[in-house]
């Protein structure tokens, strides 16, 4: 598949063979039972390496699978409450937020207003969300401060440990 007449060749041991014709490089690779793989097509002349391409692809896929296995997925959990939620229920919700943060998830705290409660959004609503943020100050940071989205006020928190 290499269409250039001359290429710079690196053998299987990693040593340079110099600039040789593509046909000669392919024959050298076939003698060793390996493949000629173009590494840097934009170089002048292009750089090719003699290697086992199937083994190279296998090792590359293994490394990618290992990298996927090590990455952590951060989920967004949501806690919903109302402005008139009682203290005990609020403490229960805060305990759940702590549990979610302990699992390295982000938490979206949603304060929903019904009917005429919307009048108290700026006062009562912000106070409730500020109280939650203050309670979680030791384990969380506020990513998105309280803001209105329609008839609900939303705040996002995440774990402060790295």
Secondary structure, 3 states (H helix, E strand, C coil): CCCCCEEEEECCCCCEEEEEEHHHHHHHHHHCCCEEEEEECCCCCCEEEEECHHHHHHHHHHHHHHHHHHCCCCCEEEEEEECCCCHHHHHHHHHHHHHHHHCCCEEEEEEECCHHHHHHHHHHHHHHHHHHHHHCCCCEEEEEEEEEECCEEEEEEEECCC
